[in-house]
Every structure is written in structure tokens, then in C-alpha cells.
Amino acid sequence: VCGGPASLPAIDRALELCAAARRPVLLAGHGIIASGTARGLVALAERLDAPVASTLLGLGGFPASHPLALGMMGMHGSVAANRAIQSADLVVALGMRFDDRVTGRRDAFAPRAHKIHVDIDPGELGRSIAVDVAIAGDLADVLGEMARRAPRGRRESWRIAIAGWRRESERRDIVAG
């Protein structure tokens, strides 16, 4: 349980990885909605200056109009979200499962990224994707602690790369009408 002595070293390690990351991506799952922690996710994303991709069940857990929103990831997701994940050096999965619709080939998912996984169900942690830091706990507690203590980031070159992938995707979109 987050807040207990066992979780604090894991949160400390997660924050160290956040501080070192140049290309972080936050992944928002259904747990964000179920735990009512959308504001905590926004606070963490803004503090880290990290873009946010969502699972299908996590859509609505981060405002789609927010400049850091990547949209849905995975098999049916956006090009920008998937390219950002594959290019990331840190992936922070929040309240989600790494199913095959999200990861594709598991052995090729975010190959150069450290991975942090936060979930209320300890059985999900590291089950499908090996992670560097596993935190079992309530997202409200974990996000609150991380957002409060996370280092402030400024990742302009990362945002520029993502903006390029968005433009590339928009050029290929088919517009009906």
C-alpha cells in the first residue's frame, strides 16, 4: 500500500528515473478514472513536462485538449502516441494493464525505456512487461506523492519531436467530405 514504508523506496527510485529522463511518457489507464485522479495526472504531467498517452479504457482520464495529450496508444491508437512510446527513455504506466492491444509484440515495446508501473493490483505489476520499478498502491496516494515531489522538467526538444509526428500523421489523415 502506498504511503507505507515499503513503497517509499520505490517512489524514490521512480522519481530518480523521472529526473534522469529526457523523453518520458506517462500512460494513463482505467485506474485513473476509477480512482478519480485525473487532476493528479495533470499535475504530474505538467510538473515533469511529460506527454500522456491513454489506453482505450483510460480515455477521459486526461484532457484531450491539453497540450501534453497524445491520445490513445496501441493497436488502434495515434501515430504520435505510439512513436512517442517507442522512442521514450521512460514509460510510467498508471492504473493500466499491458495487454497486447497496447504493447503489440511485448519484446519490442518501448525497447530503450525504463519502465515504472503503478497499479492497485500487485498481480499486474511486471506480469506482462518487465518493469524497473513496481509500485502497488492507490493511484490517488501515489500520484499525489509523485506530483508533489517530482522534479520540474522542461523537455522542449521532446515536445518538438512529438509535434513533428503529429503533423506527419495529420498529413496522412483521410478527410471525408
N, C-alpha and C positions, 0 to 999 in steps of 0.2 A: 504494500500500500504506500502510495506516495506520501511523503511527509514523515515517514518512519525513518529510522537510522539507516536501514538497508538501501533505501532509494536515493539518499543524498549523494553518495559517491557516484552513482550512475548519472544523476543530473549534473554533477560537477564535471564528469567526463564528457557528457553531451555538450555542455557549454564550452568546454575546451575545443571540441571539434567545430562548434559554431564559430568560435573566434578565429580559428585557423582557415575556415572555408573561404574560397574565392568565388565559388559557383554553387551556392546552396539552393536546394529546392525543398519546400515543405509540401507534403502530400496529405490532403485532408480527406478522411473517410467519414463514414456514417457516424462514428463516435463523436465527431464534432457537433453534429446535430443532436444526437441522443443525449449528450451531456450539457447542451446549451452553452457551449464555449466558443461561439463564433467571435465574440469580442476579444477573447484571449488569443485566438488565432490571428486576428487582425493586428493586435498589439505585438505579438511575436514577429510576424512577417515584417511589420514596419520597423521594428527595432533592429532586426537583422538585415533589412533591405533584401529580403528573400522572396522570390516569386512562389505562388501557391498553385498547385495543380490539385484537382479533385477527382475522387472516384465517382462512379455513377451515383452511388448512394450518398456521397458527400456533397453533391451539387446543392448549393444553397447555404453551405456552411461557411462560405467566404464570398463576399460580394463580387458578382461577375463584372461590375463596373469599376472595381478597384484597379489601379494601375499595375498592381503586382499579381493580378489574377491571370492564370494561364488557361483556365477552362478544364475540361475533362481530359484525363490521361487514359492511356491504354489503347486497346484494340479499336475502340470507336471514338477515341479522343482526338484532340487537336494536334497538329503537327508541331506547333510551338511547345506544347506541354511535353510531348514525347521526346523531342530533340533536347529540351532543357534537362529532362531526367537523364537521358543517355549521356549528356555532356557534363553533368553535375559532378562536383567533388564531394558533396554531402547531400544525402537524402534523409529527411526527417519525416517518418511516417507516423501519422497521428490518428489513432482510432480507426484503423483500416486493416484489412487482410490483403496479403499479397497473392491474390488469385491470378490465374493465367490470363484473364482478360486485362489485367493491369500490367503484368510483367512480360507477357509473351514468353519467349524462351527464358526460363529463370537463370540459366547460366550466363546469359548475355544482358541481364537487367542492370543498368547503371554500373557498368564494369569498373569504372575508376572512382567510384564514390564510396566514402564511408557511409554506413547506414545506421540510423538511430530509429528504433521502433518503440512507440508508446502505445500501450493498449491496456484496458482494464482486465482483459483475459490473458493471464500469463501463458496459457497454452498456445496462443497465437504468436508469441514472441520467438522469432527465429525458426518457426515451423517450416515456412516455405522458402524464405530468403535468409541467408546468414547475415547477422547484424553485428555491428561493433559495440553498440550499446542497446540494451533492452531495459525498458522501464515499465514495470507493471504498476498501474495506478489509475486513479480517476483523472481524466483529462483536465478537468477544472483545476485541480490541485497542481498537476504537472505544468500545464500551460501558464498558470499564474506565476509559479516559481521561475520558470524559464523566461517568461516575458519580463519579469521584474529584474532578473539578474543577467540577462543576455547582453553581450557586448553590442554596442551600436555599430552597425555596418554601413558602408557606403560602397556599393558594388555597381558603379556606373557602367563599366565595360561589360559586365554580365547582363545588365538590362539592355544595353545596345545590341548585344548578340541575340537576345531573345526577341527584341523588336524586329530585327532582320528576319528571323524565322517567321514571325507573324506576317510581315509584308510578303515574304515568299509564298506563304500559304494563301494569303488573300489574292495574289495574282493568279493562283490556280483554281480558286473557287469558281464554281459554275453558278451563274445568277440566272434564275428563271424569270421570264417576263418579257 
